[in-house]
Amino acid sequence: MLDNEFYISRESKASLVSLICPKFAEHSTEKDTMRSLDELRELMRTLGIETGEEYIQNRKTIDPGTILGSGKIEEIANKAKAEGSTILVFDCELTSSQIRNIKKISGLSVVDRCHIILEIFSEHARTKEAKIQIEISRLQYILPRLAGFWSHLGRQKGGIGVRGGEGEQQIELDRRIIRDRIAFFKKELKEVEKSRIEQRKKRSKKAITAALVGYTNAGKSSLMNRLCRVDVLEEDKLFATLDSTFRMLNPDTKPPMILIDTVGFLSNLPNTLIDGFKTTLESAMEADLLIIVCDISDENFEKHLEVTDNVLKELGVDDKERLVIFNKKDKLNDPIKSRIIRRTHPDSFV
């Protein structure tokens, strides 16, 4: 379904684009912008796409047509082409008109942060429920941006970063197709949810449940593997886990406890993906205990805890009993840091 147009070629090279603007959330300071760009670069690595230079502009206000202004876009495009890039990746969410305008000025393919995350989600989803929810999110993202992705809809091989052929324009037809598919997948999702609710009821009668929650790549899957002596996929990548995984901690405990590994959180999460996150995290909402896992070796660990807390509040489970575990102590370069954290977070485990 529109895969040729939406797919980002893994053979492409991408230049990253951002800004520092006091009126732009998550980019109001240089520190916020650099942290977000580092995360975007990690997202690109997870997707397997080579990245080039980062281009950042200080602005008092955002240009409504191109974010940075046409002159700056042209300057960035020339530098990006010189280093062999075929894509400009913006570390924010772009509208259809912004995508179209930037493409016209730059002569390059243009994608945003949300597009990158959706590509990763599509690759990593394993269960039927996760695949359906991600497809709904993907279609909801595409729908208002059809005109921005292309002006002539070809059905030849291609993709973002690869020049495809031109064909007859049929945006309105594709809009109807997308709306129909969204309705179809939402109906399917309800059926899958009924089955999941029944499974959850059965689990709740047999054991106590504890959900591992926290920022993406904090080491939740690794912790589950060690505690439950299982082999859940663990990778040093963002969003390696997208589906909730259930494993028995120790069948001999009274009562037994089931650990739930959940999708990791992310700052500056696009609105298109928030509902998808809520669906995937419903298992955490039903858990008896929340185990918050935080990567102590990351210099932004306090921000990660803040994001985690905000997501839990949004899910309505911030008053649930919780335990904080600081992970990856072996990667700490500063031995005093763990002592300081024990003082600032006295009820946590390092």
C-alpha positions as CSV (number, residue, x, y, z in Angstrom):
1,M,0.0,0.0,0.0
2,L,1.9,3.0,-1.3
3,D,5.1,1.4,-0.3
4,N,7.2,2.6,-3.2
5,E,6.5,6.2,-2.3
6,F,6.8,5.9,1.5
7,Y,9.8,3.5,1.6
8,I,13.2,5.0,2.4
9,S,16.0,3.4,0.4
10,R,18.6,1.9,2.7
11,E,21.3,2.7,0.1
12,S,20.7,6.4,0.5
13,K,22.7,8.9,2.5
14,A,20.9,11.5,4.6
15,S,21.8,14.9,6.0
16,L,20.1,15.9,9.2
17,V,18.4,19.3,9.7
18,S,17.3,21.0,12.8
19,L,17.0,24.4,14.5
20,I,17.3,26.3,17.8
21,C,14.2,28.4,18.4
22,P,12.8,29.6,21.8
23,K,9.3,29.1,20.5
24,F,9.8,25.5,19.4
25,A,9.2,22.7,21.9
26,E,12.2,20.3,22.4
27,H,14.4,22.7,20.4
28,S,14.3,25.9,22.5
29,T,17.9,25.6,23.6
30,E,21.1,24.3,22.0
31,K,21.3,21.5,24.5
32,D,17.8,20.3,23.7
33,T,18.4,20.5,19.9
34,M,21.7,18.6,20.2
35,R,20.2,15.9,22.4
36,S,17.3,15.4,19.9
37,L,19.7,15.3,17.0
38,D,21.8,12.6,18.7
39,E,18.7,10.6,19.1
40,L,17.7,11.2,15.4
41,R,21.2,9.9,14.3
42,E,20.6,6.8,16.5
43,L,17.2,6.3,14.8
44,M,18.9,6.5,11.4
45,R,21.5,4.0,12.5
46,T,18.7,1.6,13.7
47,L,17.2,2.0,10.2
48,G,20.5,1.2,8.6
49,I,20.9,4.5,6.7
50,E,24.2,6.4,6.4
51,T,24.1,9.9,7.8
52,G,26.2,12.9,6.8
53,E,26.5,16.4,8.3
54,E,24.1,18.1,10.7
55,Y,22.7,21.5,9.7
56,I,21.3,23.7,12.5
57,Q,19.9,27.2,12.3
58,N,19.2,29.7,15.1
59,R,15.9,31.3,14.6
60,K,13.6,33.6,16.6
61,T,10.5,32.2,14.8
62,I,9.7,29.3,12.5
63,D,9.2,30.0,8.8
64,P,5.7,28.5,8.1
65,G,6.5,27.5,4.6
66,T,9.9,25.8,5.0
67,I,10.8,25.9,8.7
68,L,14.2,27.5,8.1
69,G,13.4,29.9,5.2
70,S,14.0,29.3,1.4
71,G,17.6,30.8,1.4
72,K,18.8,28.6,4.2
73,I,17.2,25.5,2.6
74,E,19.0,26.2,-0.7
75,E,22.3,26.6,1.2
76,I,21.8,23.3,3.1
77,A,20.8,21.5,-0.1
78,N,23.9,22.5,-1.9
79,K,26.1,21.3,0.9
80,A,24.2,18.1,1.3
81,K,24.5,17.3,-2.4
82,A,28.2,18.0,-2.3
83,E,28.6,15.3,0.4
84,G,26.5,12.8,-1.6
85,S,23.3,13.0,0.3
86,T,20.0,12.3,-1.4
87,I,17.7,12.9,1.6
88,L,17.1,15.8,4.0
89,V,15.8,14.5,7.4
90,F,14.2,17.1,9.6
91,D,14.2,16.6,13.3
92,C,10.6,17.7,13.7
93,E,7.2,17.0,12.2
94,L,6.6,18.5,8.7
95,T,3.3,19.4,7.1
96,S,2.4,18.4,3.5
97,S,3.0,21.9,2.2
98,Q,6.4,22.1,4.0
99,I,7.5,18.8,2.5
100,R,6.5,20.0,-1.0
101,N,8.1,23.4,-0.6
102,I,11.4,22.1,0.7
103,K,11.6,19.4,-2.0
104,K,11.0,22.0,-4.7
105,I,13.7,24.3,-3.3
106,S,16.3,21.6,-2.5
107,G,15.8,19.1,-5.3
108,L,16.2,16.4,-2.7
109,S,13.9,13.9,-1.0
110,V,12.5,15.2,2.3
111,V,11.4,13.2,5.4
112,D,10.8,14.1,9.0
113,R,11.4,12.5,12.4
114,C,7.9,10.8,12.5
115,H,8.5,9.2,9.1
116,I,11.8,7.6,10.4
117,I,10.2,6.3,13.5
118,L,7.3,4.8,11.5
119,E,9.8,3.0,9.2
120,I,11.5,1.5,12.3
121,F,8.2,0.4,13.8
122,S,7.2,-1.2,10.5
123,E,10.4,-3.2,10.5
124,H,10.4,-4.3,14.2
125,A,6.7,-5.2,14.8
126,R,6.2,-8.9,15.3
127,T,2.7,-9.5,16.7
128,K,-0.5,-9.1,14.7
129,E,-1.8,-6.4,17.0
130,A,1.4,-4.3,16.8
131,K,1.5,-4.6,13.0
132,I,-2.1,-3.5,12.6
133,Q,-1.6,-0.5,15.0
134,I,1.6,0.6,13.2
135,E,-0.1,0.3,9.8
136,I,-3.0,2.5,11.1
137,S,-0.4,5.1,12.4
138,R,1.4,5.0,9.1
139,L,-1.7,5.5,7.1
140,Q,-2.9,8.4,9.4
141,Y,0.5,10.0,8.9
142,I,0.4,9.6,5.1
143,L,-3.2,10.8,4.6
144,P,-2.7,14.6,5.1
145,R,0.8,14.5,3.4
146,L,0.0,12.9,0.1
147,A,0.6,16.0,-1.9
148,G,3.9,16.6,-0.1
149,F,5.2,13.1,-0.9
150,W,4.7,13.4,-4.6
151,S,3.0,15.4,-7.3
152,H,2.8,12.6,-9.8
153,L,2.0,9.1,-8.5
154,G,4.0,6.6,-10.4
155,R,3.9,2.8,-9.7
156,Q,7.5,2.2,-10.8
157,K,10.2,0.9,-8.5
158,G,11.8,3.6,-6.5
159,G,11.4,5.1,-3.0
160,I,12.7,8.0,-1.1
161,G,16.3,8.6,-2.1
162,V,15.8,6.9,-5.5
163,R,14.3,8.8,-8.4
164,G,11.2,7.0,-9.6
165,G,9.0,7.5,-12.7
166,E,6.1,9.9,-13.2
167,G,2.6,8.7,-13.7
168,E,-1.0,10.0,-13.7
169,Q,-1.9,12.1,-10.7
170,Q,-4.4,10.3,-8.5
171,I,-4.2,11.8,-5.0
172,E,-7.9,11.9,-4.4
173,L,-8.2,8.2,-5.3
174,D,-5.4,7.4,-2.9
175,R,-7.0,9.4,-0.2
176,R,-10.2,7.3,-0.5
177,I,-8.1,4.1,-0.5
178,I,-6.2,5.2,2.6
179,R,-9.5,6.1,4.5
180,D,-11.0,2.7,3.6
181,R,-7.9,0.9,4.8
182,I,-7.8,2.8,8.1
183,A,-11.4,1.8,8.7
184,F,-10.6,-1.8,7.8
185,F,-7.6,-2.0,10.2
186,K,-9.4,-0.3,13.0
187,K,-12.1,-3.0,12.8
188,E,-9.5,-5.7,12.7
189,L,-7.8,-4.2,15.7
190,K,-10.9,-4.4,17.8
191,E,-11.1,-8.1,17.2
192,V,-7.5,-8.6,18.2
193,E,-8.0,-6.5,21.3
194,K,-10.9,-8.8,22.4
195,S,-8.6,-11.8,22.3
196,R,-5.8,-9.9,24.3
197,I,-8.3,-8.9,27.0
198,E,-9.3,-12.5,27.5
199,Q,-5.7,-13.6,27.8
200,R,-5.0,-10.8,30.3
201,K,-7.9,-11.9,32.4
202,K,-6.5,-15.5,32.5
203,R,-3.0,-14.2,33.5
204,S,-4.4,-12.0,36.3
205,K,-6.0,-15.0,38.0
206,K,-2.7,-17.0,38.0
207,A,0.0,-14.5,38.9
208,I,1.1,-11.0,39.9
209,T,2.3,-8.9,36.9
210,A,5.2,-6.4,36.8
211,A,5.9,-4.3,33.7
212,L,9.3,-3.2,32.7
213,V,8.9,0.4,31.4
214,G,11.3,3.2,30.5
215,Y,13.2,5.0,27.7
216,T,14.1,3.2,24.6
217,N,17.4,1.3,24.7
218,A,17.6,1.4,28.5
219,G,18.2,-2.3,28.7
220,K,14.7,-3.6,29.6
221,S,14.9,-6.7,27.4
222,S,18.4,-7.5,28.7
223,L,17.2,-7.2,32.3
224,M,14.2,-9.5,31.5
225,N,16.6,-12.1,30.0
226,R,18.8,-12.1,33.1
227,L,15.9,-12.3,35.6
228,C,13.8,-14.8,33.7
229,R,16.7,-16.8,32.1
230,V,15.1,-16.4,28.6
231,D,16.2,-15.2,25.3
232,V,14.1,-12.1,24.4
233,L,15.6,-10.1,21.5
234,E,18.1,-7.5,22.9
235,E,20.0,-5.1,20.6
236,D,21.8,-1.8,21.1
237,K,19.3,-0.1,18.9
238,L,16.3,2.2,19.5
239,F,12.9,0.4,19.5
240,A,14.4,-3.1,19.3
241,T,11.3,-4.1,21.2
242,L,7.9,-3.0,20.0
243,D,5.6,-5.8,21.2
244,S,4.8,-6.6,24.8
245,T,6.6,-9.9,25.9
246,F,5.4,-11.9,28.8
247,R,7.7,-14.3,30.8
248,M,7.4,-16.0,34.2
249,L,10.0,-14.7,36.7
250,N,10.1,-17.8,38.9
251,P,7.2,-20.4,38.9
252,D,8.1,-21.4,42.4
253,T,7.3,-18.0,44.0
254,K,4.1,-17.6,45.9
255,P,2.2,-16.1,44.2
256,P,4.1,-16.4,40.8
257,M,5.1,-13.2,39.0
258,I,5.0,-12.5,35.3
259,L,7.4,-9.9,33.9
260,I,6.2,-7.8,30.9
261,D,8.7,-6.2,28.5
262,T,7.2,-3.1,26.8
263,V,8.1,-0.7,24.0
264,G,10.5,2.0,25.0
265,F,9.6,5.7,25.4
266,L,11.0,8.6,23.4
267,S,11.0,12.3,23.8
268,N,9.5,14.5,21.1
269,L,7.2,11.7,20.1
270,P,5.1,12.7,17.1
271,N,1.3,13.0,17.8
272,T,0.7,10.4,15.0
273,L,2.3,7.8,17.1
274,I,0.9,8.5,20.6
275,D,-2.2,6.4,20.1
276,G,-0.1,3.5,18.9
277,F,2.1,3.8,22.0
278,K,-1.0,3.7,24.2
279,T,-2.3,0.5,22.6
280,T,1.1,-1.2,22.9
281,L,1.4,-0.1,26.5
282,E,-2.0,-1.3,27.7
283,S,-0.3,-4.3,29.3
284,A,1.7,-1.9,31.5
285,M,-1.5,-0.1,32.5
286,E,-2.9,-3.4,33.8
287,A,0.3,-4.4,35.7
288,D,0.4,-4.7,39.5
289,L,3.9,-3.1,39.6
290,L,5.9,-0.8,37.3
291,I,9.6,-1.4,37.1
292,I,11.2,1.7,35.6
293,V,14.5,0.9,33.9
294,C,16.9,3.8,33.3
295,D,20.3,3.8,31.6
296,I,22.6,5.3,34.2
297,S,25.4,5.7,31.7
298,D,23.5,8.1,29.4
299,E,24.2,11.7,30.2
300,N,20.5,12.5,29.6
301,F,19.2,10.0,32.1
302,E,17.3,12.6,34.1
303,K,15.5,13.7,30.9
304,H,14.7,10.1,30.2
305,L,13.2,9.7,33.6
306,E,11.1,12.9,33.1
307,V,9.8,11.6,29.7
308,T,9.0,8.2,31.3
309,D,7.1,9.9,34.1
310,N,5.2,12.1,31.7
311,V,4.1,9.1,29.6
312,L,3.0,7.2,32.7
313,K,0.9,10.3,33.7
314,E,-0.6,10.4,30.2
315,L,-1.5,6.7,30.5
316,G,-3.1,7.4,33.9
317,V,-0.9,5.0,35.8
318,D,1.5,7.5,37.6
319,D,0.0,6.6,41.0
320,K,0.7,2.8,40.5
321,E,3.3,1.2,42.7
322,R,6.7,1.5,41.1
323,L,10.4,0.6,41.4
324,V,13.3,2.4,39.7
325,I,16.3,0.4,38.5
326,F,19.3,2.2,37.1
327,N,20.8,-0.1,34.5
328,K,24.2,-0.3,32.7
329,K,26.3,0.6,35.7
330,D,29.2,-1.2,34.1
331,K,29.3,1.5,31.4
332,L,29.8,4.3,33.9
333,N,33.1,6.2,33.5
334,D,32.5,8.1,36.8
335,P,32.3,5.8,39.9
336,I,31.0,8.6,42.0
337,K,27.9,9.1,39.8
338,S,26.2,6.0,41.2
339,R,26.6,7.3,44.7
340,I,25.1,10.6,43.9
341,I,22.2,8.9,42.2
342,R,21.6,6.8,45.3
343,R,21.3,10.0,47.3
344,T,19.0,11.8,44.8
345,H,16.9,8.6,44.2
346,P,17.0,6.9,47.6
347,D,14.4,4.3,46.9
348,S,16.1,3.1,43.6
349,F,18.4,0.3,42.8
350,V,21.7,0.8,41.0
